[in-house]
Amino acid sequence: MLAETLLPNGWVHYLLGGLLIGGGTVIIYLTTGITAGASTFLESTLSYVSGQSRFQQYRFRASRDWRVVFTLGIVLGGAVYGLAFGEFGWTTDVQWWRLLVGGVLVGVGTRLGKGCTSGHGVCGVGSLSETSLLNVATFVGIAIGTAQIVAALGVSP
């Protein structure tokens, strides 16, 4: 009964998605020796167009080609899913400016947390990194608290 309440659309597609994400990160790590967190993708991509020394570090330039392909795969994977299941397009009622502010806050958090939620949550927890375990616990705790505050204030999209 609880599973039906928490997962009204079933659980199989979550399992499949998790296996694909986990398998992809394992393949990337085994073939490159690099953890597949998404926050480094932006920095390595900016190495193509920015002359700033921060983005011209060897670690960004050396891995930028496969990171661009990986990032395109994330976007195209979502598009293929949307086309295959007819769930394509804008799927939120959240106002654009709230998404923008949220994106900026996520970016700041990524810099402060020395990585993104996907890097810490998938790769860091998978390797039992103490930093990642602490960061994920912080992410989840803050998310739960924020959701409770927003719900209590009656904020809607």
Secondary structure as a PSIPRED ss2 file (coil, helix, strand):
# PSIPRED VFORMAT (PSIPRED V4.0)

   1 M C   1.000  0.000  0.000
   2 L H   0.000  1.000  0.000
   3 A H   0.000  1.000  0.000
   4 E H   0.000  1.000  0.000
   5 T H   0.000  1.000  0.000
   6 L H   0.000  1.000  0.000
   7 L C   1.000  0.000  0.000
   8 P C   1.000  0.000  0.000
   9 N C   1.000  0.000  0.000
  10 G C   1.000  0.000  0.000
  11 W C   1.000  0.000  0.000
  12 V H   0.000  1.000  0.000
  13 H H   0.000  1.000  0.000
  14 Y H   0.000  1.000  0.000
  15 L H   0.000  1.000  0.000
  16 L H   0.000  1.000  0.000
  17 G H   0.000  1.000  0.000
  18 G H   0.000  1.000  0.000
  19 L H   0.000  1.000  0.000
  20 L H   0.000  1.000  0.000
  21 I H   0.000  1.000  0.000
  22 G H   0.000  1.000  0.000
  23 G H   0.000  1.000  0.000
  24 G H   0.000  1.000  0.000
  25 T H   0.000  1.000  0.000
  26 V H   0.000  1.000  0.000
  27 I H   0.000  1.000  0.000
  28 I H   0.000  1.000  0.000
  29 Y H   0.000  1.000  0.000
  30 L H   0.000  1.000  0.000
  31 T H   0.000  1.000  0.000
  32 T H   0.000  1.000  0.000
  33 G C   1.000  0.000  0.000
  34 I C   1.000  0.000  0.000
  35 T C   1.000  0.000  0.000
  36 A C   1.000  0.000  0.000
  37 G C   1.000  0.000  0.000
  38 A C   1.000  0.000  0.000
  39 S H   0.000  1.000  0.000
  40 T H   0.000  1.000  0.000
  41 F H   0.000  1.000  0.000
  42 L H   0.000  1.000  0.000
  43 E H   0.000  1.000  0.000
  44 S H   0.000  1.000  0.000
  45 T H   0.000  1.000  0.000
  46 L H   0.000  1.000  0.000
  47 S H   0.000  1.000  0.000
  48 Y H   0.000  1.000  0.000
  49 V H   0.000  1.000  0.000
  50 S C   1.000  0.000  0.000
  51 G C   1.000  0.000  0.000
  52 Q C   1.000  0.000  0.000
  53 S H   0.000  1.000  0.000
  54 R H   0.000  1.000  0.000
  55 F H   0.000  1.000  0.000
  56 Q H   0.000  1.000  0.000
  57 Q C   1.000  0.000  0.000
  58 Y H   0.000  1.000  0.000
  59 R H   0.000  1.000  0.000
  60 F H   0.000  1.000  0.000
  61 R H   0.000  1.000  0.000
  62 A H   0.000  1.000  0.000
  63 S H   0.000  1.000  0.000
  64 R H   0.000  1.000  0.000
  65 D H   0.000  1.000  0.000
  66 W H   0.000  1.000  0.000
  67 R H   0.000  1.000  0.000
  68 V H   0.000  1.000  0.000
  69 V H   0.000  1.000  0.000
  70 F H   0.000  1.000  0.000
  71 T H   0.000  1.000  0.000
  72 L H   0.000  1.000  0.000
  73 G H   0.000  1.000  0.000
  74 I H   0.000  1.000  0.000
  75 V H   0.000  1.000  0.000
  76 L H   0.000  1.000  0.000
  77 G H   0.000  1.000  0.000
  78 G H   0.000  1.000  0.000
  79 A H   0.000  1.000  0.000
  80 V H   0.000  1.000  0.000
  81 Y H   0.000  1.000  0.000
  82 G H   0.000  1.000  0.000
  83 L H   0.000  1.000  0.000
  84 A H   0.000  1.000  0.000
  85 F H   0.000  1.000  0.000
  86 G C   1.000  0.000  0.000
  87 E C   1.000  0.000  0.000
  88 F C   1.000  0.000  0.000
  89 G C   1.000  0.000  0.000
  90 W C   1.000  0.000  0.000
  91 T C   1.000  0.000  0.000
  92 T C   1.000  0.000  0.000
  93 D C   1.000  0.000  0.000
  94 V C   1.000  0.000  0.000
  95 Q C   1.000  0.000  0.000
  96 W H   0.000  1.000  0.000
  97 W H   0.000  1.000  0.000
  98 R H   0.000  1.000  0.000
  99 L H   0.000  1.000  0.000
 100 L H   0.000  1.000  0.000
 101 V H   0.000  1.000  0.000
 102 G H   0.000  1.000  0.000
 103 G H   0.000  1.000  0.000
 104 V H   0.000  1.000  0.000
 105 L H   0.000  1.000  0.000
 106 V H   0.000  1.000  0.000
 107 G H   0.000  1.000  0.000
 108 V H   0.000  1.000  0.000
 109 G H   0.000  1.000  0.000
 110 T H   0.000  1.000  0.000
 111 R H   0.000  1.000  0.000
 112 L H   0.000  1.000  0.000
 113 G C   1.000  0.000  0.000
 114 K C   1.000  0.000  0.000
 115 G C   1.000  0.000  0.000
 116 C C   1.000  0.000  0.000
 117 T H   0.000  1.000  0.000
 118 S H   0.000  1.000  0.000
 119 G H   0.000  1.000  0.000
 120 H H   0.000  1.000  0.000
 121 G H   0.000  1.000  0.000
 122 V H   0.000  1.000  0.000
 123 C H   0.000  1.000  0.000
 124 G H   0.000  1.000  0.000
 125 V H   0.000  1.000  0.000
 126 G H   0.000  1.000  0.000
 127 S C   1.000  0.000  0.000
 128 L C   1.000  0.000  0.000
 129 S C   1.000  0.000  0.000
 130 E H   0.000  1.000  0.000
 131 T H   0.000  1.000  0.000
 132 S H   0.000  1.000  0.000
 133 L H   0.000  1.000  0.000
 134 L H   0.000  1.000  0.000
 135 N H   0.000  1.000  0.000
 136 V H   0.000  1.000  0.000
 137 A H   0.000  1.000  0.000
 138 T H   0.000  1.000  0.000
 139 F H   0.000  1.000  0.000
 140 V H   0.000  1.000  0.000
 141 G H   0.000  1.000  0.000
 142 I H   0.000  1.000  0.000
 143 A H   0.000  1.000  0.000
 144 I H   0.000  1.000  0.000
 145 G H   0.000  1.000  0.000
 146 T H   0.000  1.000  0.000
 147 A H   0.000  1.000  0.000
 148 Q H   0.000  1.000  0.000
 149 I H   0.000  1.000  0.000
 150 V H   0.000  1.000  0.000
 151 A H   0.000  1.000  0.000
 152 A H   0.000  1.000  0.000
 153 L H   0.000  1.000  0.000
 154 G C   1.000  0.000  0.000
 155 V C   1.000  0.000  0.000
 156 S C   1.000  0.000  0.000
 157 P C   1.000  0.000  0.000
